[in-house]
Amino acid sequence: MHEQIWGLVLPNIGLPEMIIIGLVALLVFGGRRLGDIGRGLGEGIRNFKGAIKDDKPSDEEHPKAT
């Protein structure tokens, strides 16, 4: 039942749909601005991954008692 609801809300997106979305984004934002948005998105993902890796305790921070 749950899959049927999501199938109606989020249909499968194929290559032709992605091309149309990309062209619309290019027309709305322009080439330079679209590059800036992509660069910012990439930096945000890298920062997020770095924060997740830094969040885990390492052996150096918490040495085992011997």
C-alpha positions in Angstrom: 0.0 0.0 0.0 2.8 2.4 1.0 4.6 1.8 -2.3 1.5 2.6 -4.3 1.3 6.0 -2.7 4.9 6.9 -3.4 4.6 5.6 -6.9 1.9 8.2 -7.5 3.7 11.0 -5.8 7.2 10.3 -7.1 7.1 8.7 -10.6 10.2 7.2 -12.1 12.5 9.8 -13.6 14.3 8.7 -16.7 17.0 10.3 -18.9 14.6 12.4 -21.0 13.0 13.9 -17.9 16.5 14.7 -16.4 17.5 16.4 -19.6 14.4 18.6 -19.5 15.0 19.5 -15.9 18.6 20.4 -16.7 17.5 22.6 -19.6 14.9 24.4 -17.5 17.5 24.9 -14.7 20.0 26.3 -17.3 17.4 28.7 -18.6 16.3 29.9 -15.1 19.8 30.2 -13.5 22.2 30.6 -16.4 25.4 28.8 -17.0 27.6 30.7 -14.6 25.1 30.6 -11.7 24.4 27.0 -12.3 28.1 26.2 -12.0 28.3 28.2 -8.7 25.3 26.2 -7.4 26.9 22.9 -8.3 30.2 23.9 -6.7 28.4 25.0 -3.5 26.4 21.8 -3.4 29.6 19.8 -3.8 31.4 21.7 -1.0 28.4 21.2 1.2 28.4 17.4 0.6 32.2 17.3 1.3 31.7 19.3 4.6 28.9 17.0 5.6 31.0 13.9 5.0 33.9 15.4 6.9 31.7 16.2 9.8 30.4 12.7 10.0 33.9 11.3 9.9 35.0 13.7 12.6 32.0 12.8 14.8 33.2 9.2 15.3 35.7 8.8 18.2 39.1 7.6 17.1 41.6 5.5 19.0 43.9 8.4 19.4 41.3 10.5 21.3 40.4 7.7 23.6 43.3 5.4 24.3 42.6 2.0 25.7 43.6 1.3 29.3 46.5 -1.1 29.5 
